[in-house]
């Protein structure tokens, strides 16, 4: 707890706590972008990207935290902008008497005191804060030296404007001093990061190699890829349901004087997942985004029929939840028997019953997959989800 009193440690700790929630919002766009561009996702590339997001979060919170109360901000004297270059460096030299007495320039102890001072530490910390930015920009994003310096300057400018506007007008006035020196040293840090990037990334694959790995993984309709497609479809049908439902509901109440409730959801579900998918040859919006399509495993048909789709979605959206509910119900019965009944035979029956249901579901699923390489809903509906329209290979050869 003593460490959390340090403002730097506190800001990083908050960043670690906030990071999972930020990741929830960026995961779907990041996944979609990779599936669209490469067809697959490299694990190492994903780790590097999320480490970059965590780094940006730490930098932002280091400049924004700790947050004062509004009363404290109102009680502060007005804070202006420091437009004087190198003022923090000069103030440190003045404080230790190195500008008034030239003899102090050869005094090692004074230099050591200055190098250990808070004033010098702030300069070094501001440089060090953006060194990783230069490394990421050169290695992961492939920026040139000019682009890295420009982006480093713009990133620093964003932080200074954040301070100038009182955290983008959340506070009535600035609670930290915007400083031109921060712009200079932050940009210098990004430049240093760019120059030393090869030292830190020497043992990592080149960005081109990461892209090629992602492309090579794009030839399979993985479970994650199908889950992403389903997530996009459910978001889409949710938005459509809200828009269409509001319109239908208002018309029904206005012209027919009755409330439809939520009866329109099921027809919309049927229309989206079955009718539209049949019309577009096995492609929903979600499948289109991640480059997938549904095909028929029946040699007599090129595309799945309406009946095939009905069987597939009946198994997915009705039998699977029903099976999970049965398992949960039997587990609940077991818990009740253990808590309120002393009869060992009833407890044993509950355990055996639950185990039998779980094992039966697992055995059927794995048995079908082992024999046919299909899930039960794929097998019984005679539908397989495959990759469609793979993106062009990004690089044919990679030179180290």
C-alpha positions, 0 to 999 in steps of 0.5 A: 500500500505504501507503493501506491502513494507514489503518483507514478506507481498509482497511475500505472496501477490504475492503468492495469485495472482499466486495461481489461475494460479498454480491451473489451472495446477494442478486441472486436475492431482489432479482430475484424481488421486482422481477419479482413486484411490477413484472414488470421491473427498472429498470437505474438502480433496480438500480444504486441498490439495489446502491450501498445494499448497498455503503454498508451493507457499508462502514458495518458494516466501518468499525465492525468492522475491524480485527479483533484476535486473540482473545489481544489481546482477552483481554489487554485491560482490560474495556471498559464502555459510555459512558452519558455524553452529549456526553462526547467533545465535552466531553473535546475542550474540556477538552483544549484548555483551553476549559472552564477558561479562558473567554478561549480561546473567542475564540482562533481558533487554539485553535478551529482546533486543536480542529477539526483534532483527532482527537476532533472528526474522530470526531464529524464522521465518525460524523455523516457516516457515516449521512448517506447512510442518510438520503438512501437512506431518503427517496429509495429507500424513501420513508421519512417523517422519523419513520421515518428518524430511528427507522431511523437510531437502530436502525441505530446501535443495531445497530452498538453492540450488535455492538461490545458483544457482541464481534462477536456473541459471536465474541470473548469480550469487546468490543474496542471501546467502545459509546458513547451519543454514537455513537447520538446523532450517527449518528441526527443524521446520518440526520436531516441526510441526510433533510433534504438528500436533495432536493439530491442526488436532484434530477437522479434520477427519482422512485422512483415513476418507477423503479417505473413503468419497471420495470412497463413492462419487464414485458411481455416474457419476457426472457432474464434473466427466463427464466434466473431462472425456470430458476434457481428451478426447479433450486433447487426440483428440487434440494431435492425431489431431496435430500428424496425421494432420501434417503427412497427411498434409505433405503427401498431399502436397508432393504427391498430391500437395494440402493443406487439411487445417483442413478437417481431424478434423471432420473424426478424431472426428467421429472416436474417439468419435463414432467408437472407443467408440462403439468398446470399449463398451462405453469407451473413454480414458477420461472415462477410466481414471475417471472410466466411461462408456456409456451404453444403456438405451434401454432394447433391446440393451446391448451397444449403437449403432453407431446411438445412439452415432451420436445422442448424439454428434450431440445434445452435439456439435451442438444443444447446441452451436447453442442454446447458440448462439441464446440466445446470439444473442437475447441478443445482439438484446435487447442491440441494441434496448435499445441503438438505438431505442426508440420504447418501443414495440420493446424493450419489444418484444426483452426481451420477445423473449429472455426470452421465448427462455431461459425459453424454454431451461430450461423447456425442460432440467429440465422437461426431467431430472425430469421425466427420471433423464437424460439430453436431450442428454442422453434421446434422444440418449438413452445413460447413462454414469455410473460408471465402475470398481469402485476401492476397498473400501480403509477402511472397518472400521474407528477407532477414 
